[in-house]
Amino acid sequence: MSPREYGERLAGFGVSPEEVEFLVELFASLLDGHNAHVSEGVRQVLGHAPRDFGDYAREAAAAGAWAV
């Protein structure tokens, strides 16, 4: 979903136009790809190489992490 579509849904839930505008701009900025790189911080903190979140989520789902 694009930030604009998200904003339209928020507006549909009664979120004020000012808040919608702020959140749309915030998410557009956060999700524009400029932070999409791997750094050494994970390795330094956890002691192992970082993993792709998509891989983690697929493995967790297959293991039943979100089973009801």
C-alpha positions in Angstrom: 0.0 0.0 0.0 1.4 3.4 -0.9 1.6 6.1 1.7 -1.1 8.0 -0.1 -3.5 5.0 0.0 -2.7 4.6 3.7 -3.6 8.3 4.2 -6.9 7.7 2.5 -7.7 4.8 4.8 -6.8 6.8 7.8 -9.1 9.6 6.7 -11.8 7.0 6.3 -11.4 6.1 10.0 -11.8 9.8 10.9 -8.2 10.8 11.4 -7.9 14.5 11.1 -6.5 15.9 7.8 -3.5 17.4 9.6 -2.6 14.0 11.2 -3.1 12.2 7.9 -0.8 14.6 6.1 1.9 14.2 8.8 1.7 10.4 8.7 1.7 10.2 4.9 4.8 12.4 4.7 6.4 10.5 7.5 5.9 7.1 6.0 6.8 8.3 2.5 10.1 9.5 3.9 10.8 6.4 6.0 9.9 4.0 3.2 11.7 5.8 0.3 14.6 3.3 0.4 17.3 5.7 1.7 17.6 3.5 4.8 17.6 0.2 3.0 21.1 -0.9 3.7 22.7 -3.3 6.0 25.2 -2.0 8.5 27.6 -3.6 11.0 25.4 -2.6 14.0 23.6 -5.9 14.1 26.8 -7.9 14.0 28.3 -5.7 16.7 25.3 -5.9 19.0 24.2 -9.5 18.5 27.4 -11.1 17.5 26.1 -12.6 14.2 25.4 -11.4 10.7 22.1 -9.6 10.0 19.3 -11.5 8.3 16.7 -10.3 5.8 13.5 -9.6 7.6 11.5 -11.4 4.9 13.5 -14.6 5.5 12.9 -14.3 9.2 9.2 -13.8 8.8 8.8 -16.7 6.4 10.7 -19.0 8.7 8.8 -17.9 11.8 5.4 -18.3 10.0 6.4 -21.8 8.8 7.3 -22.7 12.4 3.9 -21.5 13.6 4.9 -18.3 15.4 1.6 -16.7 14.6 -0.6 -19.7 14.6 -3.9 -19.2 16.5 
